[in-house]
Amino acid sequence: MTWAFATVRGIQVQARLWRMLAPRWSHAPLSGAGAARAGGRWNEKGQPALYLSLDHSTAIAEYQQDLARPGTLAAYDVAATSILNLTDAKTLRDLAVGTEVLRAAWKRVRDVEGGRPVSWDLAAAALAAGHQGVLVPSVQASGANLVLWSWNEDGAAKVVAVDPLGDLPRDQSSWTSSMPGAFRKAALNCRPWVRSLIQLPFICTHSPEAIVAACPTTVTNSRCPRALTRNTQKPVSALWNVTRSTSPARASTGGPRSAVADEDGAGRGMTAYSARASWSKRSQSGANRAGNISAATANTPADCHSVRLPTT
């Protein structure tokens, strides 16, 4: 199919246009390699192209299409001298281009039918006629798109990506060492990932004797691929001398195992820490029981917690 470009004059375009960039490729806002890999509506495979929109909403609609996804809206200052204007009714009549060309299902022709979209032939003919790009109505929105086939070369259109504050990334490394990953690494390393060997004391513990809890002086961080060790101070020195019980803790607030008499017979109450067999001999007389309990008091650890109980 041929078109009579001899009767069609290109237009000049000098304006600010817009484009949505995929965040991963936003470091290359002037690249047309993405369109060249698979081809687009107005560029065949292997032909670089820069798709721009005249307004924000059209740029967003063209980017998302049928898939809502995040993107970076970027501005471009464009200065072109010869653009084929396919939004003009007269140009369309002179070239005999209708809706079947502008809104053709080019992906179905390319992917399903295995053919060549007619818009590719029209774009190739316009490029051969000396046009730098084409201005076409958008299929996704009510606006228009500018498609450039050559830019920032001798005799080509001039395009500048507007980024006065340097917000766009400079290279692909922004996606391999991003800030969220650095924060996450710091968060994982902020504390040692080990279990503490310190046992908190209960108010009442039935244990034959007191032990000294082991306070770690070297801890190992095992959440990283490499095991890291570091030295620490003993964090809670007040909990060094604690008692450990091998049975569930239960309160000793009454009964024959609670009332512990002093050697002088004053009847001072203490919590029973000894589980000696003599304490369970309930058949003994009250005097003998008191004597046995007094003997057990001498073996009670000095650092045990004392609780005064009411005397009867």
JOLINPE-V924024 format. One record per residue. RES is the residue in one letter. PSI is psi in whole degrees, -180 to 180 (none if undefined). Layout:
# JOLINPE-V924024
res=RES psi=PSI
res=RES psi=PSI
This chain:
# JOLINPE-V924024
res=M psi=136
res=T psi=154
res=W psi=145
res=A psi=83
res=F psi=-11
res=A psi=-27
res=T psi=3
res=V psi=129
res=R psi=141
res=G psi=160
res=I psi=160
res=Q psi=142
res=V psi=121
res=Q psi=99
res=A psi=174
res=R psi=125
res=L psi=174
res=W psi=154
res=R psi=139
res=M psi=130
res=L psi=139
res=A psi=129
res=P psi=-36
res=R psi=-27
res=W psi=17
res=S psi=-8
res=H psi=-11
res=A psi=71
res=P psi=-19
res=L psi=11
res=S psi=140
res=G psi=17
res=A psi=-32
res=G psi=-42
res=A psi=-30
res=A psi=-25
res=R psi=-45
res=A psi=-10
res=G psi=158
res=G psi=-172
res=R psi=-37
res=W psi=24
res=N psi=135
res=E psi=169
res=K psi=131
res=G psi=-10
res=Q psi=112
res=P psi=146
res=A psi=147
res=L psi=111
res=Y psi=120
res=L psi=159
res=S psi=154
res=L psi=-16
res=D psi=168
res=H psi=-49
res=S psi=-37
res=T psi=-40
res=A psi=-42
res=I psi=-43
res=A psi=-40
res=E psi=-33
res=Y psi=-46
res=Q psi=-46
res=Q psi=-115
res=D psi=2
res=L psi=112
res=A psi=118
res=R psi=156
res=P psi=153
res=G psi=168
res=T psi=119
res=L psi=120
res=A psi=149
res=A psi=150
res=Y psi=136
res=D psi=120
res=V psi=137
res=A psi=106
res=A psi=149
res=T psi=-20
res=S psi=96
res=I psi=130
res=L psi=120
res=N psi=98
res=L psi=14
res=T psi=-5
res=D psi=130
res=A psi=-39
res=K psi=-42
res=T psi=-40
res=L psi=-38
res=R psi=-42
res=D psi=-34
res=L psi=-5
res=A psi=47
res=V psi=126
res=G psi=-169
res=T psi=-31
res=E psi=-20
res=V psi=-44
res=L psi=-35
res=R psi=27
res=A psi=149
res=A psi=74
res=W psi=-30
res=K psi=-37
res=R psi=-39
res=V psi=-41
res=R psi=-47
res=D psi=-40
res=V psi=-51
res=E psi=-19
res=G psi=24
res=G psi=-167
res=R psi=119
res=P psi=145
res=V psi=-26
res=S psi=-27
res=W psi=-41
res=D psi=-39
res=L psi=-41
res=A psi=-42
res=A psi=-38
res=A psi=-38
res=A psi=-39
res=L psi=-39
res=A psi=-26
res=A psi=-2
res=G psi=8
res=H psi=140
res=Q psi=-20
res=G psi=-171
res=V psi=140
res=L psi=118
res=V psi=154
res=P psi=144
res=S psi=141
res=V psi=-25
res=Q psi=-21
res=A psi=-175
res=S psi=-2
res=G psi=-160
res=A psi=156
res=N psi=146
res=L psi=122
res=V psi=119
res=L psi=136
res=W psi=-19
res=S psi=136
res=W psi=152
res=N psi=37
res=E psi=173
res=D psi=124
res=G psi=8
res=A psi=175
res=A psi=154
res=K psi=125
res=V psi=132
res=V psi=126
res=A psi=122
res=V psi=112
res=D psi=70
res=P psi=-28
res=L psi=3
res=G psi=38
res=D psi=-27
res=L psi=141
res=P psi=155
res=R psi=-24
res=D psi=-180
res=Q psi=-14
res=S psi=-15
res=S psi=-20
res=W psi=-2
res=T psi=-23
res=S psi=63
res=S psi=162
res=M psi=-43
res=P psi=-37
res=G psi=-38
res=A psi=-42
res=F psi=-39
res=R psi=-39
res=K psi=-41
res=A psi=-37
res=A psi=-36
res=L psi=-26
res=N psi=6
res=C psi=-25
res=R psi=151
res=P psi=137
res=W psi=72
res=V psi=161
res=R psi=138
res=S psi=143
res=L psi=4
res=I psi=129
res=Q psi=125
res=L psi=136
res=P psi=145
res=F psi=160
res=I psi=-31
res=C psi=119
res=T psi=129
res=H psi=96
res=S psi=144
res=P psi=-28
res=E psi=167
res=A psi=152
res=I psi=165
res=V psi=118
res=A psi=144
res=A psi=114
res=C psi=123
res=P psi=135
res=T psi=-16
res=T psi=126
res=V psi=156
res=T psi=130
res=N psi=109
res=S psi=8
res=R psi=-9
res=C psi=158
res=P psi=-36
res=R psi=137
res=A psi=124
res=L psi=139
res=T psi=150
res=R psi=153
res=N psi=139
res=T psi=160
res=Q psi=162
res=K psi=114
res=P psi=-41
res=V psi=87
res=S psi=-23
res=A psi=-16
res=L psi=17
res=W psi=-49
res=N psi=98
res=V psi=168
res=T psi=150
res=R psi=137
res=S psi=142
res=T psi=-3
res=S psi=159
res=P psi=142
res=A psi=138
res=R psi=144
res=A psi=140
res=S psi=84
res=T psi=1
res=G psi=171
res=G psi=174
res=P psi=-20
res=R psi=3
res=S psi=-42
res=A psi=111
res=V psi=123
res=A psi=149
res=D psi=164
res=E psi=-29
res=D psi=7
res=G psi=19
res=A psi=-19
res=G psi=34
res=R psi=131
res=G psi=142
res=M psi=159
res=T psi=134
res=A psi=124
res=Y psi=-7
res=S psi=138
res=A psi=41
res=R psi=153
res=A psi=-28
res=S psi=-23
res=W psi=-24
res=S psi=1
res=K psi=84
res=R psi=-12
res=S psi=-9
res=Q psi=163
res=S psi=163
res=G psi=-37
res=A psi=-44
res=N psi=-39
res=R psi=-41
res=A psi=-38
res=G psi=-41
res=N psi=-41
res=I psi=-36
res=S psi=-38
res=A psi=-34
res=A psi=-27
res=T psi=-34
res=A psi=-26
res=N psi=2
res=T psi=134
res=P psi=144
res=A psi=-23
res=D psi=14
res=C psi=150
res=H psi=134
res=S psi=141
res=V psi=122
res=R psi=129
res=L psi=152
res=P psi=140
res=T psi=148
res=T psi=none
